[in-house]
Amino acid sequence: EFFLQAEDDNLVHPGIPADRKSEWTAYMQVRPSGYVRADGVAAAYDLQVWYFFPYNDFVASANHEGDWEHMTISVTEDFQLASVFYATHDDGHRIDDFTQLSFVEDTHVVGYVADGSHATYEKAGAFTATIVDDHTYEGGPAWQTWTKFENLGDVDHVLGGRDWARYGGRWGEVGETSFTSGPPGPMFQGKWNTANEY
């Protein structure tokens, strides 16, 4: 398997620090949605927001280079919130009850990124995960992804000259297992097709 290798792990693994968060960039795609809530409200579009971390500093057996994670915000034809999907490792969960969600300025739904593992949840707290529990906290760096994002398009129609998105190898070293190897980029993950989140 092909993978990207950092020239200097000590420089790359820490990522861009919070005091330079104006440099943080989120990547997104917009797709037609087929999601329908139990109460019959149908989503028209899925806005999938991807974020990259250069190192997954979780626990020794689960550490790996590179980590692409995401949230999917599903909206109706008139752009009202219908549902939110939170990606957690190789899985995820969908929230249709907005009383379980937090918002910034009543317009932007909040996701909490787990310490070290980068799984995304709807609130601060402890969560049971596949290997060890995830923990999210209040008071960490706030990433307002809507202030700096790039629309990737799709694998056969990448937008804005972002040809790096077509790279189908791993974003980090190959480990002993798939779980300890760098992940493929967003367009080469199963949940890039948001229907897999329904």
NUTI-40631 format. One line per 5 residues: their letters; for each residue y, x, z of C-alpha. Coordinates in steps of 0.02 Angstrom, whole numbers. Layout:
NUTI-40631
a> Y X Z | ...
end
This chain:
NUTI-40631
efflq> 0 0 0 | 178 56 -35 | 306 58 104 | 484 115 137 | 496 270 246
aeddn> 652 311 345 | 715 489 320 | 769 497 503 | 680 378 624 | 803 417 764
lvhpg> 948 363 654 | 867 211 574 | 760 131 711 | 905 84 828 | 990 -13 688
ipadr> 1175 -50 681 | 1241 -67 860 | 1329 -223 923 | 1498 -135 926 | 1484 -129 735
ksewt> 1417 -306 712 | 1546 -341 577 | 1425 -240 467 | 1276 -353 505 | 1226 -454 352
aymqv> 1112 -606 341 | 1023 -654 181 | 984 -830 126 | 909 -942 -3 | 937 -1126 -38
rpsgy> 792 -1231 -99 | 759 -1416 -130 | 675 -1488 24 | 528 -1604 38 | 537 -1621 227
vradg> 541 -1797 300 | 562 -1828 486 | 450 -1950 578 | 595 -2074 583 | 606 -2071 392
vaaay> 761 -1960 374 | 731 -1849 223 | 801 -1675 199 | 871 -1635 26 | 896 -1447 47
dlqvw> 824 -1305 149 | 945 -1165 195 | 837 -1019 245 | 929 -879 337 | 841 -709 344
yffpy> 888 -561 453 | 819 -385 455 | 784 -270 602 | 736 -89 566 | 615 -77 712
ndfva> 511 -201 812 | 518 -124 987 | 403 -246 1077 | 252 -172 1165 | 159 -14 1116
sanhe> 16 -98 1022 | 133 -216 929 | 277 -99 885 | 309 -74 701 | 445 -22 580
gdweh> 543 -156 492 | 552 -339 540 | 611 -483 432 | 634 -646 529 | 718 -811 487
mtisv> 771 -988 527 | 772 -1135 407 | 906 -1269 423 | 857 -1427 330 | 999 -1544 281
tedfq> 1013 -1715 201 | 1092 -1755 33 | 1261 -1777 120 | 1238 -1611 214 | 1196 -1684 384
lasvf> 1072 -1589 490 | 895 -1656 473 | 787 -1523 558 | 774 -1339 605 | 625 -1222 585
yathd> 616 -1069 698 | 505 -928 633 | 401 -845 768 | 295 -698 710 | 171 -766 581
dghri> 200 -944 637 | 346 -1053 689 | 397 -1224 751 | 511 -1363 691 | 637 -1457 798
ddftq> 693 -1632 747 | 764 -1682 917 | 942 -1614 917 | 957 -1631 1106 | 845 -1476 1114
lsfve> 968 -1375 1010 | 1128 -1281 1048 | 1274 -1274 928 | 1428 -1167 898 | 1580 -1277 867
dthvv> 1463 -1426 837 | 1426 -1359 663 | 1312 -1207 675 | 1142 -1217 757 | 1097 -1075 876
gyvad> 940 -968 868 | 888 -850 1008 | 803 -690 950 | 666 -629 1068 | 689 -462 1153
gshat> 597 -329 1051 | 488 -446 947 | 629 -537 855 | 538 -704 852 | 668 -844 848
yekag> 679 -989 971 | 794 -1135 1006 | 837 -1085 1185 | 834 -944 1312 | 674 -925 1412
aftat> 493 -866 1408 | 376 -920 1269 | 189 -898 1247 | 152 -794 1093 | -4 -726 1008
ivddh> -13 -555 1092 | 108 -558 1239 | 245 -678 1291 | 415 -678 1207 | 576 -682 1308
tyegg> 749 -734 1253 | 908 -720 1356 | 1083 -788 1369 | 1228 -667 1349 | 1162 -552 1214
pawqt> 1258 -501 1057 | 1308 -655 956 | 1274 -641 770 | 1375 -771 675 | 1270 -762 518
wtkfe> 1382 -884 424 | 1526 -759 426 | 1435 -628 322 | 1286 -678 217 | 1221 -651 42
nlgdv> 1127 -778 -63 | 973 -689 -132 | 924 -817 -263 | 739 -806 -304 | 617 -672 -360
dhvlg> 635 -717 -544 | 824 -742 -529 | 897 -623 -399 | 1083 -652 -374 | 1226 -529 -360
grdwa> 1131 -375 -418 | 1024 -371 -260 | 876 -295 -351 | 809 -223 -187 | 748 -400 -148
ryggr> 618 -382 -287 | 531 -241 -192 | 359 -309 -149 | 299 -169 -34 | 316 -154 153
wgevg> 481 -124 244 | 407 9 359 | 251 111 385 | 77 39 365 | -2 26 537
etsft> -181 3 595 | -172 -185 568 | -64 -305 468 | 24 -352 631 | 75 -172 665
sgppg> 132 -136 487 | 304 -159 416 | 321 -332 336 | 353 -370 153 | 528 -428 106
pmfqg> 578 -611 118 | 528 -659 -60 | 351 -595 -30 | 317 -689 131 | 225 -855 134
kwnta> 368 -948 217 | 488 -901 75 | 416 -1063 5 | 489 -1177 138 | 356 -1310 103
ney> 241 -1198 207 | 353 -1238 357 | 330 -1427 345
end
